[in-house]
Amino acid sequence: MIKHTSFALLLLFLLTQCHDVTLDDAQKDTTAPSIDIGTTDPTGKFSGIYKNNADITIDRGTQLYFIASAFNSGGVKNLVLAVSNPAITQVRSGAPDAQNKVPQSLKILADEAGIPIKVTFSNPGETVKVEAVSENHNFKQSTLTLNYTVPDPPVIEYLKFPKRINGLEDGYVNLGNSTDILWNVTHCSAGCTVSLVAKIDPGWTTTVFTLNNLPASGSHTVTPTRITHYTLTATNKWGSVTKEVDQDVHIEH
């Protein structure tokens, strides 16, 4: 892929002049067409020309415009560009003309109405497939597939203790009393793991407990004997996030 390519350069690349060729015996043409997919977005961050299959992580809200080209020295029979969401399919045909000539190249630069093919990536975790398929006149086929996915890392909404009567939230508890530590994690679907670790001073080096495979939302009853540091960690394939809170212990004198 060539990164940060302007739309003008993409068009220049894909609009390279090709000749029509006489369609001789199709059995002589054993080469499948080569395919390029060109992309551009207003920032240029995801602009490029793809020649090979790729899995791409893309920023949420990105708008991408797509064009495609197929070339074969013996002629291109068809070119299809398909997008999974929104469902878009564009087809170009290289049928022989009256002189039995066929184009060496087919291009898709817009839809049938001349409107550019645009996709807005707005759903975290969803993969949008953009695929181009082309065939020569001897049924030799090639495919180029791009899979775009918006990252969907977990989000820890809170790690806290219940509110006291006066409406405040803190980690204060009297020695010998128990309380609950509460958490809630969103964007934590299949494959997401949640863990809670409690450590005590000095230096938070001594582990009191480690709880693994917790639900995305829940609570745990604790009875601390000294100031305790709690760390909640949520992890999925997009990354790992943590949130921390301290719980102080009041000792009456």
GUVOKOL-103513 format. One record per atom (N, C-alpha, C): x, y, z; atom name. Coordinates in Angstrom, 3 decimals. Example, Ala and Ser with C-alpha at 12.3 -4.5 7.8 and 13.67 -1.06 7.14 Angstrom:
         x         y         z   a
    13.190    -5.690     7.800   N
    12.300    -4.500     7.800  CA
    13.200    -3.300     7.800   C
    12.850    -2.250     7.080   N
    13.670    -1.060     7.140  CA
    12.900     0.030     7.870   C
***
This chain:
         x         y         z   a
     0.835    -1.182     0.000   N
     0.000     0.000     0.000  CA
     0.875     1.240     0.000   C
     0.452     2.273    -0.733   N
     1.123     3.564    -0.733  CA
     0.297     4.500     0.129   C
     0.830     4.918     1.282   N
     0.055     5.718     2.205  CA
     0.059     7.190     1.813   C
    -0.975     7.903     2.325   N
    -1.098     9.340     2.179  CA
    -1.054     9.753     0.701   C
    -1.767     9.025    -0.129   N
    -1.851     9.359    -1.549  CA
    -3.075    10.218    -1.771   C
    -2.936    11.322    -2.468   N
    -4.077    12.196    -2.715  CA
    -5.016    11.541    -3.698   C
    -6.261    12.018    -3.712   N
    -7.246    11.456    -4.617  CA
    -6.834    11.683    -6.072   C
    -6.192    12.811    -6.340   N
    -5.743    13.096    -7.702  CA
    -4.712    12.069    -8.161   C
    -3.809    11.693    -7.270   N
    -2.810    10.692    -7.635  CA
    -3.452     9.323    -7.817   C
    -4.467     9.026    -7.014   N
    -5.182     7.762    -7.187  CA
    -5.822     7.697    -8.558   C
    -6.478     8.777    -8.922   N
    -7.122     8.804   -10.232  CA
    -6.091     8.684   -11.345   C
    -4.971     9.379   -11.202   N
    -3.925     9.299   -12.214  CA
    -3.435     7.871   -12.363   C
    -3.284     7.187   -11.228   N
    -2.811     5.801   -11.247  CA
    -3.824     4.876   -11.916   C
    -5.086     5.037   -11.543   N
    -6.099     4.110   -12.033  CA
    -6.622     4.472   -13.417   C
    -6.356     5.687   -13.860   N
    -6.836     6.100   -15.174  CA
    -5.757     5.966   -16.249   C
    -4.694     5.242   -15.931   N
    -3.647     5.014   -16.918  CA
    -4.251     4.429   -18.203   C
    -3.890     5.004   -19.311   N
    -4.476     4.581   -20.582  CA
    -4.091     3.145   -20.935   C
    -5.109     2.357   -21.338   N
    -4.887     1.001   -21.805  CA
    -5.554     0.841   -23.161   C
    -5.105    -0.125   -23.921   N
    -5.622    -0.324   -25.265  CA
    -6.668    -1.427   -25.273   C
    -7.517    -1.382   -26.293   N
    -8.389    -2.512   -26.556  CA
    -7.597    -3.545   -27.349   C
    -7.870    -4.803   -27.104   N
    -7.170    -5.880   -27.807  CA
    -8.200    -6.797   -28.450   C
    -7.782    -7.448   -29.510   N
    -8.668    -8.394   -30.185  CA
    -8.827    -9.643   -29.328   C
   -10.052   -10.064   -29.184   N
   -10.334   -11.251   -28.390  CA
   -10.109   -12.483   -29.258   C
    -8.920   -13.040   -29.160   N
    -8.606   -14.262   -29.879  CA
    -9.173   -15.451   -29.117   C
    -8.699   -16.612   -29.383   N
    -9.143   -17.790   -28.666  CA
    -8.919   -17.587   -27.167   C
   -10.011   -17.609   -26.410   N
    -9.911   -17.335   -24.974  CA
    -9.026   -18.340   -24.258   C
    -8.878   -19.515   -24.805   N
    -8.062   -20.541   -24.152  CA
    -6.592   -20.132   -24.076   C
    -6.200   -19.153   -24.898   N
    -4.809   -18.715   -24.886  CA
    -4.505   -17.803   -23.690   C
    -5.546   -17.240   -23.103   N
    -5.351   -16.277   -22.020  CA
    -5.454   -16.997   -20.687   C
    -4.325   -17.233   -20.060   N
    -4.296   -18.003   -18.812  CA
    -3.984   -17.139   -17.592   C
    -3.971   -15.825   -17.774   N
    -3.607   -14.922   -16.687  CA
    -4.836   -14.231   -16.130   C
    -5.038   -14.344   -14.827   N
    -6.135   -13.624   -14.184  CA
    -5.781   -12.142   -14.088   C
    -6.777   -11.270   -14.130   N
    -6.504    -9.827   -14.051  CA
    -5.845    -9.441   -12.730   C
    -5.043    -8.410   -12.780   N
    -4.516    -7.798   -11.558  CA
    -5.492    -6.712   -11.119   C
    -5.669    -6.585    -9.801   N
    -6.671    -5.660    -9.252  CA
    -5.999    -4.650    -8.332   C
    -6.480    -3.407    -8.397   N
    -6.094    -2.360    -7.458  CA
    -7.357    -1.752    -6.872   C
    -7.341    -1.473    -5.582   N
    -8.398    -0.695    -4.936  CA
    -7.760     0.567    -4.386   C
    -8.295     1.701    -4.790   N
    -7.803     2.977    -4.296  CA
    -8.759     3.556    -3.276   C
    -8.207     4.138    -2.217   N
    -9.024     4.742    -1.165  CA
    -8.513     6.140    -0.862   C
    -9.432     7.006    -0.461   N
    -9.030     8.342    -0.022  CA
   -10.015     8.841     1.015   C
    -9.499     9.623     1.973   N
   -10.362    10.259     2.966  CA
    -9.900    11.704     3.121   C
   -10.731    12.586     3.689   N
   -10.390    14.013     3.746  CA
    -9.062    14.305     4.429   C
    -8.669    13.490     5.409   N
    -7.427    13.756     6.126  CA
    -6.207    13.160     5.434   C
    -6.425    12.195     4.548   N
    -5.320    11.510     3.892  CA
    -4.722    10.393     4.714   C
    -5.197    10.241     5.961   N
    -4.612     9.237     6.850  CA
    -4.800     7.831     6.322   C
    -5.949     7.562     5.692   N
    -6.238     6.213     5.218  CA
    -6.290     6.136     3.687   C
    -5.730     7.147     3.021   N
    -5.649     7.114     1.565  CA
    -4.570     6.140     1.131   C
    -4.790     5.475     0.029   N
    -3.772     4.552    -0.455  CA
    -4.249     3.738    -1.628   C
    -3.336     2.934    -2.164   N
    -3.629     2.008    -3.252  CA
    -3.255     0.618    -2.767   C
    -4.229    -0.272    -2.759   N
    -4.020    -1.634    -2.272  CA
    -3.948    -2.598    -3.451   C
    -2.943    -3.450    -3.394   N
    -2.761    -4.490    -4.398  CA
    -2.880    -5.890    -3.791   C
    -2.864    -5.960    -2.476   N
    -2.928    -7.238    -1.768  CA
    -4.007    -7.178    -0.692   C
    -4.505    -8.339    -0.297   N
    -5.486    -8.410     0.776  CA
    -4.928    -7.750     2.032   C
    -5.817    -7.104     2.795   N
    -5.356    -6.414     4.001  CA
    -6.483    -6.323     5.024   C
    -6.098    -6.378     6.310   N
    -6.993    -6.094     7.424  CA
    -6.576    -4.749     7.987   C
    -7.506    -3.806     8.017   N
    -7.175    -2.430     8.366  CA
    -7.979    -1.995     9.578   C
    -7.297    -1.434    10.554   N
    -7.961    -0.813    11.691  CA
    -8.151     0.665    11.367   C
    -9.395     1.131    11.459   N
    -9.710     2.478    11.000  CA
   -10.386     3.271    12.103   C
   -10.174     4.570    12.119   N
   -10.756     5.427    13.152  CA
   -12.265     5.526    12.979   C
   -12.955     5.548    14.101   N
   -14.408     5.717    14.062  CA
   -14.771     7.070    13.453   C
   -15.764     7.060    12.578   N
   -16.214     8.281    11.926  CA
   -15.507     8.593    10.619   C
   -14.515     7.801    10.254   N
   -13.787     8.039     9.006  CA
   -14.685     7.812     7.797   C
   -14.617     8.716     6.838   N
   -15.302     8.556     5.559  CA
   -14.267     8.203     4.498   C
   -14.481     7.075     3.840   N
   -13.561     6.640     2.799  CA
   -14.282     6.572     1.462   C
   -13.598     7.030     0.417   N
   -14.086     6.902    -0.951  CA
   -13.280     5.799    -1.642   C
   -13.969     4.976    -2.437   N
   -13.332     3.822    -3.061  CA
   -13.439     3.885    -4.585   C
   -12.339     3.516    -5.238   N
   -12.317     3.272    -6.678  CA
   -11.545     1.972    -6.903   C
   -11.761     1.346    -8.043   N
   -11.121     0.057    -8.310  CA
   -10.741    -0.039    -9.773   C
    -9.739    -0.859   -10.042   N
    -9.260    -1.060   -11.410  CA
    -8.783    -2.495   -11.567   C
    -9.031    -3.066   -12.738   N
    -8.533    -4.408   -13.076  CA
    -7.849    -4.337   -14.431   C
    -6.696    -5.012   -14.568   N
    -5.948    -5.003   -15.831  CA
    -5.522    -6.415   -16.189   C
    -5.600    -6.708   -17.491   N
    -5.086    -7.959   -18.035  CA
    -4.744    -7.718   -19.499   C
    -3.539    -8.069   -19.884   N
    -3.103    -7.784   -21.258  CA
    -3.966    -8.481   -22.296   C
    -4.607    -9.607   -21.911   N
    -5.481   -10.316   -22.845  CA
    -6.929    -9.893   -22.769   C
    -7.227    -8.893   -21.970   N
    -8.588    -8.404   -21.858  CA
    -9.231    -8.757   -20.526   C
   -10.083    -7.871   -20.042   N
   -10.819    -8.065   -18.799  CA
   -12.293    -8.235   -19.126   C
   -12.874    -9.314   -18.633   N
   -14.279    -9.605   -18.916  CA
   -15.220    -8.840   -18.003   C
   -14.868    -8.737   -16.712   N
   -15.736    -8.014   -15.784  CA
   -14.935    -7.582   -14.556   C
   -15.522    -6.629   -13.857   N
   -14.960    -6.145   -12.591  CA
   -16.125    -5.848   -11.667   C
   -16.082    -6.394   -10.455   N
   -17.125    -6.174    -9.460  CA
   -16.488    -5.587    -8.211   C
   -17.102    -4.520    -7.697   N
   -16.675    -3.935    -6.421  CA
   -17.858    -4.021    -5.469   C
   -17.686    -4.712    -4.325   N
   -18.773    -4.925    -3.384  CA
   -18.367    -4.473    -1.991   C
   -19.290    -3.804    -1.311   N
   -19.104    -3.351     0.067  CA
   -20.177    -4.022     0.911   C
   -19.804    -4.537     2.094   N
   -20.759    -5.277     2.912  CA
   -21.721    -4.375     3.674   C
   -21.248    -3.212     4.161   N
   -22.134    -2.328     4.917  CA
   -21.673    -0.878     4.768   C
   -22.506    -0.035     4.101   N
   -23.800    -0.363     3.511  CA
   -23.622    -1.258     2.284   C
   -24.649    -2.016     1.954   N
   -24.555    -2.959     0.839  CA
   -24.460    -2.198    -0.483   C
   -23.294    -2.313    -1.097   N
   -23.046    -1.649    -2.386  CA
   -22.403    -2.655    -3.315   C
   -22.914    -2.772    -4.519   N
   -22.290    -3.629    -5.530  CA
   -22.298    -2.888    -6.861   C
   -21.106    -2.742    -7.437   N
   -20.974    -2.113    -8.744  CA
   -20.291    -3.081    -9.692   C
   -20.783    -3.157   -10.927   N
   -20.274    -4.112   -11.909  CA
   -19.915    -3.370   -13.191   C
   -18.781    -3.722   -13.768   N
   -18.397    -3.223   -15.088  CA
   -18.105    -4.428   -15.979   C
   -18.488    -4.320   -17.233   N
   -18.337    -5.439   -18.164  CA
   -17.466    -5.039   -19.341   C
   -16.632    -5.995   -19.787   N
   -15.775    -5.764   -20.945  CA
   -16.146    -6.682   -22.095   C
   -17.418    -6.692   -22.467   N
   -17.891    -7.554   -23.554  CA
   -17.268    -7.123   -24.880   C
   -17.037    -8.050   -25.801   N
   -16.458    -7.706   -27.105  CA
   -17.350    -6.722   -27.868   C
   -16.710    -5.793   -28.579   N
   -17.483    -4.859   -29.403  CA
   -17.661    -5.442   -30.802   C
   -18.116    -4.615   -31.727   N
   -18.408    -5.096   -33.082  CA
   -17.160    -5.586   -33.801   C
   -15.997    -5.113   -33.415   N
   -14.733    -5.550   -34.025  CA
   -14.073    -6.676   -33.223   C
   -14.821    -7.260   -32.305   N
   -14.329    -8.345   -31.454  CA
   -13.148    -7.893   -30.596   C
   -13.193    -6.618   -30.194   N
   -12.156    -6.080   -29.313  CA
   -12.696    -5.954   -27.886   C
   -11.797    -6.178   -26.947   N
   -12.157    -6.072   -25.532  CA
   -11.149    -5.167   -24.833   C
   -11.554    -4.501   -23.756   N
   -10.624    -3.619   -23.044  CA
    -9.621    -4.411   -22.214   C
    -8.426    -3.884   -22.131   N
    -7.418    -4.465   -21.244  CA
    -7.662    -4.092   -19.790   C
    -8.449    -3.053   -19.576   N
    -8.667    -2.563   -18.224  CA
   -10.117    -2.141   -18.038   C
   -10.650    -2.430   -16.851   N
   -11.951    -1.926   -16.435  CA
   -11.777    -1.164   -15.133   C
   -12.586    -0.109   -14.966   N
   -12.452     0.741   -13.780  CA
   -13.827     1.046   -13.197   C
   -13.860     1.173   -11.876   N
   -15.061     1.624   -11.165  CA
   -14.658     2.868   -10.380   C
   -15.156     4.010   -10.820   N
   -14.811     5.277   -10.194  CA
   -15.985     5.878    -9.438   C
   -17.194     5.364    -9.682   N
   -18.409     5.865    -9.030  CA
   -19.516     4.861    -9.307   C
   -20.718     5.146    -8.778   N
   -21.828     4.253    -9.084  CA
   -22.428     4.614   -10.440   C
   -23.534     3.970   -10.796   N
   -24.121     4.182   -12.121  CA
   -24.622     5.610   -12.306   C
   -24.921     6.278   -11.201   N
   -25.401     7.656   -11.276  CA
   -24.257     8.667   -11.218   C
   -23.026     8.150   -11.166   N
   -21.873     9.035   -11.103  CA
   -21.547     9.532    -9.711   C
   -22.203     8.955    -8.679   N
   -21.942     9.363    -7.305  CA
   -20.776     8.542    -6.752   C
   -19.780     9.191    -6.160   N
   -18.633     8.452    -5.610  CA
   -19.082     7.416    -4.589   C
   -18.362     6.303    -4.548   N
   -18.671     5.220    -3.612  CA
   -18.022     5.554    -2.278   C
   -18.872     5.847    -1.290   N
   -18.390     6.338     0.002  CA
   -18.902     5.446     1.122   C
   -18.039     5.189     2.104   N
   -18.408     4.420     3.282  CA
   -17.984     5.205     4.518   C
   -18.901     5.333     5.491   N
   -18.590     5.939     6.777  CA
   -18.504     4.835     7.824   C
   -17.376     4.740     8.494   N
   -17.144     3.675     9.468  CA
   -17.528     4.192    10.849   C
   -18.688     3.757    11.333   N
   -19.232     4.340    12.559  CA
   -19.574     3.326    13.639   C
   -19.438     2.030    13.371   N
   -19.845     1.015    14.334  CA
   -18.636     0.304    14.927   C
   -18.254     0.623    16.166   N
   -17.110    -0.046    16.783  CA
   -17.303    -1.554    16.841   C
   -16.239    -2.280    16.515   N
   -16.274    -3.733    16.549  CA
   -16.776    -4.382    15.278   C
   -17.429    -3.613    14.409   N
   -17.953    -4.187    13.171  CA
   -16.875    -4.200    12.091   C
   -16.813    -5.274    11.330   N
   -15.887    -5.362    10.204  CA
   -16.655    -5.169     8.904   C
   -16.203    -4.223     8.116   N
   -16.791    -3.958     6.810  CA
   -15.850    -4.505     5.741   C
   -16.381    -5.389     4.907   N
   -15.567    -5.996     3.853  CA
   -15.755    -5.227     2.546   C
   -14.639    -4.859     1.950   N
   -14.642    -4.235     0.629  CA
   -13.881    -5.180    -0.294   C
   -14.562    -5.684    -1.312   N
   -13.968    -6.740    -2.136  CA
   -14.135    -6.433    -3.614   C
   -13.059    -6.618    -4.352   N
   -13.085    -6.472    -5.811  CA
   -12.772    -7.832    -6.438   C
   -13.573    -8.217    -7.425   N
   -13.408    -9.488    -8.126  CA
   -13.380    -9.206    -9.614   C
   -12.436    -9.827   -10.315   N
   -12.335    -9.630   -11.753  CA
   -12.034   -10.951   -12.445   C
   -12.419   -11.028   -13.738   N
   -12.287   -12.267   -14.496  CA
   -11.845   -11.946   -15.920   C
   -10.987   -12.805   -16.453   N
   -10.646   -12.641   -17.863  CA
   -11.642   -13.427   -18.715   C
   -11.406   -13.453   -20.018   N
   -12.365   -14.111   -20.917  CA
   -12.169   -15.621   -20.979   C
   -11.258   -16.122   -20.162   N
   -11.070   -17.568   -20.041  CA
   -11.446   -18.029   -18.631   C
   -12.252   -17.193   -17.937   N
   -12.783   -17.512   -16.614  CA
   -11.695   -17.616   -15.542   C
   -10.541   -17.006   -15.799   N
    -9.516   -16.930   -14.762  CA
    -9.840   -15.738   -13.864   C
   -10.020   -16.015   -12.565   N
   -10.546   -15.000   -11.656  CA
    -9.538   -14.618   -10.585   C
    -9.596   -13.363   -10.182   N
    -8.780   -12.880    -9.070  CA
    -9.659   -12.057    -8.134   C
    -9.246   -12.023    -6.867   N
   -10.023   -11.326    -5.846  CA
    -9.087   -10.523    -4.944   C
    -9.525    -9.330    -4.586   N
    -8.792    -8.484    -3.640  CA
    -9.760    -8.077    -2.537   C
    -9.410    -8.404    -1.293   N
   -10.317    -8.172    -0.173  CA
    -9.669    -7.282     0.880   C
   -10.385    -6.231     1.286   N
    -9.972    -5.357     2.373  CA
   -11.012    -5.456     3.486   C
   -10.564    -5.721     4.696   N
   -11.454    -5.791     5.859  CA
   -11.147    -4.622     6.786   C
   -12.127    -3.721     6.920   N
   -11.962    -2.533     7.760  CA
   -12.718    -2.737     9.079   C
   -12.039    -2.469    10.198   N
   -12.674    -2.617    11.499  CA
   -12.369    -1.407    12.373   C
   -13.421    -0.882    13.021   N
   -13.255     0.191    14.006  CA
   -12.957    -0.453    15.358   C
   -11.863    -0.092    16.026   N
   -11.543    -0.696    17.322  CA
   -12.667    -0.472    18.338   C
   -12.834    -1.434    19.228   N
   -13.866    -1.343    20.262  CA
   -13.292    -1.801    21.596   C
   -12.337    -1.031    22.155   N
   -11.750    -1.436    23.439  CA
   -12.758    -1.285    24.568   C
   -12.574    -2.016    25.668   N
   -13.486    -1.872    26.806  CA
   -13.368    -0.488    27.441   C
   -14.445    -0.085    28.095   N
   -14.480     1.198    28.814  CA
   -14.933     0.921    30.247   C
   -14.122     1.319    31.217   N
   -14.503     1.170    32.623  CA
   -15.284     2.416    33.033   C
   -16.595     2.243    33.219   N
   -17.430     3.382    33.594  CA
   -17.139     3.825    35.021   C
   -16.941     2.874    35.908   N
   -16.597     3.250    37.276  CA
   -16.012     2.066    38.028   C
   -15.209     2.395    39.041   N
   -14.737     1.485    40.090  CA
   -14.852     2.300    41.369   C
   -15.803     1.942    42.244   N
   -16.117     2.831    43.354  CA
   -16.695     2.042    44.529   C
   -16.990     2.784    45.584   N
   -17.649     2.235    46.769  CA
   -19.046     2.837    46.871   C
   -19.951     2.219    47.637   N
   -21.304     2.776    47.768  CA
   -21.269     4.183    48.364   C
   -22.280     4.964    48.018   N
   -22.372     6.311    48.578  CA
   -22.721     6.243    50.061   C
   -22.098     7.133    50.812   N
   -22.452     7.243    52.225  CA
   -23.757     8.028    52.369   C
   -24.249     8.139    53.574   N
   -25.538     8.787    53.807  CA
   -25.537    10.226    53.310   C
   -24.402    10.915    53.428   N
   -24.343    12.309    52.997  CA
   -24.149    12.449    51.492   C
   -24.153    11.336    50.776   N
   -24.095    11.391    49.313  CA
   -22.713    11.394    48.729   C
   -21.688    11.312    49.557   N
   -20.326    11.314    49.045  CA
   -19.873     9.900    48.710   C
   -18.909     9.821    47.768   N
   -18.293     8.535    47.434  CA
   -16.829     8.587    47.851   C
   -16.401     7.628    48.653   N
   -14.975     7.536    48.957  CA
   -14.670     6.124    49.423   C
   -13.429     5.883    49.761   N
   -13.018     4.557    50.189  CA
   -12.875     4.437    51.691   C
   -13.628     5.212    52.411   N
   -13.502     5.224    53.869  CA
   -14.318     4.089    54.479   C
   -13.715     3.330    55.426   N
   -14.427     2.279    56.136  CA
   -13.809     2.136    57.524   C
   -14.649     1.864    58.515   N
   -14.140     1.651    59.872  CA
   -13.496     0.273    59.975   C
   -12.451     0.180    60.767   N
   -11.770    -1.087    60.964  CA
   -12.766    -2.143    61.479   C
   -12.767    -3.300    60.877   N
   -13.652    -4.382    61.251  CA
   -14.957    -4.406    60.488   C
   -15.268    -3.315    59.751   N
   -16.492    -3.274    58.954  CA
   -16.226    -3.755    57.532   C
   -17.277    -4.186    56.893   N
   -17.199    -4.624    55.499  CA
   -17.940    -3.628    54.612   C
   -17.556    -3.594    53.369   N
   -18.233    -2.760    52.373  CA
   -18.105    -3.437    51.021   C
   -18.773    -2.894    50.040   N
   -18.690    -3.438    48.679  CA
   -17.885    -2.515    47.790   C
   -17.108    -3.095    46.898   N
   -16.489    -2.337    45.829  CA
   -17.264    -2.671    44.557   C
   -17.636    -1.639    43.820   N
   -18.532    -1.779    42.672  CA
   -17.792    -1.425    41.384   C
   -18.153    -2.086    40.294   N
   -17.552    -1.750    39.002  CA
   -18.561    -1.959    37.882   C
   -18.297    -1.271    36.787   N
   -19.100    -1.459    35.574  CA
   -18.220    -1.205    34.356   C
   -18.208    -2.176    33.446   N
   -17.399    -2.089    32.231  CA
   -18.330    -2.206    31.033   C
   -18.218    -1.288    30.104   N
   -18.984    -1.351    28.863  CA
   -18.064    -1.749    27.705   C
   -18.648    -2.006    26.555   N
   -17.900    -2.484    25.383  CA
   -17.097    -3.736    25.765   C
   -17.751    -4.610    26.476   N
   -17.080    -5.803    26.999  CA
   -17.897    -7.032    26.598   C
   -17.934    -7.297    25.303   N
   -18.698    -8.431    24.791  CA
   -17.834    -9.687    24.798   C
   -18.167   -10.638    23.946   N
   -17.468   -11.935    23.923  CA
   -15.958   -11.733    23.790   C
   -15.219   -12.486    24.604   N
   -13.764   -12.408    24.561  CA
   -13.174   -11.381    25.499   C
   -14.040   -10.628    26.197   N
   -13.560    -9.618    27.133  CA
   -13.367   -10.243    28.513   C
   -12.274    -9.911    29.180   N
   -12.007   -10.424    30.528  CA
   -11.879    -9.255    31.500   C
   -12.338    -9.484    32.740   N
   -12.286    -8.463    33.780  CA
   -11.654    -9.080    35.023   C
   -10.723    -8.356    35.648   N
   -10.071    -8.844    36.864  CA
    -9.938    -7.707    37.862   C
    -9.867    -8.073    39.135   N
    -9.719    -7.094    40.218  CA
    -8.602    -7.566    41.144   C
    -7.671    -6.673    41.429   N
    -6.536    -6.974    42.299  CA
    -6.536    -5.980    43.457   C
    -6.325    -6.490    44.667   N
    -6.212    -5.643    45.856  CA
    -4.817    -5.789    46.440   C
    -4.184    -4.652    46.734   N
    -2.852    -4.651    47.334  CA
    -2.816    -3.673    48.490   C
    -1.898    -3.921    49.441   N
    -1.773    -3.057    50.599  CA
    -0.392    -2.424    50.643   C
    -0.335    -1.303    51.402   N
     0.957    -0.630    51.536  CA
     1.833    -1.401    52.532   C
     3.119    -1.118    52.656   N
     3.811    -0.051    51.932  CA
     4.175    -0.459    50.505   C
     4.074     0.499    49.613   N
     4.498     0.301    48.235  CA
     3.550    -0.504    47.375   C
     2.398    -0.893    47.937   N
     1.421    -1.688    47.183  CA
     2.068    -2.925    46.565   C
     2.932    -3.567    47.340   N
     3.637    -4.747    46.827  CA
     3.033    -6.064    47.328   C
     2.209    -5.983    48.361   N
     1.616    -7.202    48.927  CA
     0.199    -7.366    48.408   C
    -0.066    -8.485    47.728   N
    -1.378    -8.736    47.149  CA
    -2.300    -9.384    48.177   C
    -3.473    -8.779    48.380   N
    -4.479    -9.326    49.294  CA
    -5.309   -10.369    48.563   C
    -5.752   -10.032    47.342   N
    -6.488   -11.016    46.532  CA
    -6.431   -10.614    45.065   C
    -6.656   -11.613    44.225   N
    -6.806   -11.412    42.783  CA
    -8.050   -12.156    42.337   C
    -8.980   -11.448    41.732   N
   -10.218   -12.050    41.240  CA
   -10.217   -11.987    39.720   C
   -10.327   -13.138    39.062   N
   -10.332   -13.197    37.604  CA
   -11.696   -13.624    37.085   C
   -11.878   -13.422    35.785   N
   -13.111   -13.840    35.098  CA
   -14.360   -13.258    35.756   C
   -14.286   -11.983    36.098   N
   -15.415   -11.299    36.708  CA
   -16.432   -10.884    35.641   C
   -17.687   -10.675    36.037   N
   -18.664   -10.144    35.080  CA
   -18.345    -8.697    34.751   C
   -18.906    -8.203    33.668   N
   -18.630    -6.822    33.267  CA
   -19.168    -5.821    34.285   C
   -20.216    -6.190    34.976   N
   -20.778    -5.334    36.016  CA
   -20.994    -6.172    37.264   C
   -20.537    -5.676    38.419   N
   -20.700    -6.478    39.621  CA
   -20.174    -5.784    40.855   C
   -20.067    -6.553    41.940   N
   -19.570    -6.029    43.209  CA
   -18.870    -7.149    43.963   C
   -18.047    -6.747    44.930   N
   -17.342    -7.720    45.767  CA
   -17.235    -7.144    47.167   C
   -17.564    -7.948    48.166   N
   -17.499    -7.503    49.555  CA
   -16.078    -7.630    50.093   C
   -15.608    -6.552    50.716   N
   -14.250    -6.537    51.252  CA
   -14.290    -6.087    52.714   C
   -13.317    -6.568    53.483   N
   -13.165    -6.172    54.883  CA
   -11.699    -5.823    55.099   C
   -11.297    -4.632    54.735   N
    -9.874    -4.282    54.798  CA
    -9.405    -4.062    56.231   C
    -8.146    -4.346    56.455   N
    -7.530    -4.114    57.766  CA
    -6.562    -2.938    57.740   C
    -6.251    -2.462    56.556   N
    -5.383    -1.300    56.387  CA
    -5.671    -0.698    55.017   C
    -5.117     0.457    54.738   N
    -5.376     1.113    53.466  CA
    -5.067     0.147    52.321   C
    -5.990     0.056    51.375   N
    -5.898    -0.941    50.300  CA
    -6.076    -0.261    48.945   C
    -5.284    -0.723    47.998   N
    -5.308    -0.179    46.636  CA
    -5.915    -1.229    45.703   C
    -7.006    -0.861    45.027   N
    -7.709    -1.785    44.136  CA
    -7.488    -1.364    42.677   C
    -7.220    -2.360    41.835   N
    -7.031    -2.112    40.405  CA
    -7.939    -3.040    39.616   C
    -8.823    -2.444    38.819   N
    -9.692    -3.211    37.931  CA
    -9.106    -3.148    36.527   C
    -8.991    -4.300    35.865   N
    -8.439    -4.374    34.509  CA
    -9.449    -5.060    33.601   C
    -9.728    -4.431    32.469   N
   -10.619    -5.011    31.465  CA
    -9.843    -5.118    30.157   C
    -9.941    -6.290    29.514   N
    -9.141    -6.558    28.318  CA
    -9.987    -7.235    27.254   C
    -9.858    -6.769    26.027   N
   -10.384    -7.508    24.881  CA
    -9.347    -7.432    23.768   C
    -9.704    -7.890    22.594   N
    -8.713    -7.967    21.512  CA
    -8.224    -6.602    21.063   C
    -8.937    -5.535    21.454   N
    -8.530    -4.194    21.038  CA
    -7.587    -3.537    22.027   C
    -7.503    -4.100    23.223   N
    -6.600    -3.486    24.179  CA
    -7.026    -3.743    25.608   C
    -6.307    -3.105    26.524   N
    -6.530    -3.297    27.955  CA
    -6.598    -1.931    28.630   C
    -7.563    -1.783    29.562   N
    -7.701    -0.533    30.307  CA
    -7.772    -0.864    31.794   C
    -7.363     0.088    32.616   N
    -7.394    -0.105    34.068  CA
    -8.012     1.115    34.745   C
    -8.538     0.881    35.941   N
    -9.012     1.963    36.798  CA
    -8.640     1.590    38.232   C
    -8.255     2.598    39.030   N
    -7.747     2.338    40.367  CA
    -8.502     3.170    41.390   C
    -8.601     2.631    42.599   N
    -9.212     3.371    43.702  CA
    -8.586     2.875    45.008   C
    -8.449     3.781    45.968   N
    -7.913     3.431    47.280  CA
    -9.041     3.382    48.314   C
    -8.860     2.543    49.307   N
    -9.806     2.428    50.418  CA
    -9.048     2.628    51.723   C
    -9.440     3.680    52.437   N
    -8.777     3.989    53.702  CA
    -9.519     3.303    54.856   C
    -8.801     2.958    55.899   N
    -9.375     2.289    57.072  CA
    -9.235     3.208    58.280   C
   -10.356     3.484    58.916   N
   -10.346     4.349    60.094  CA
   -10.258     3.483    61.351   C
    -9.244     3.778    62.152   N
    -9.038     3.019    63.420  CA
    -9.316     3.963    64.568   C
   -10.313     3.631    65.372   N
   -10.662     4.478    66.514  CA
    -9.614     4.331    67.621   C
    -9.320     5.436    68.255   N
    -8.319     5.436    69.339  CA
    -9.016     5.691    70.664   C
***
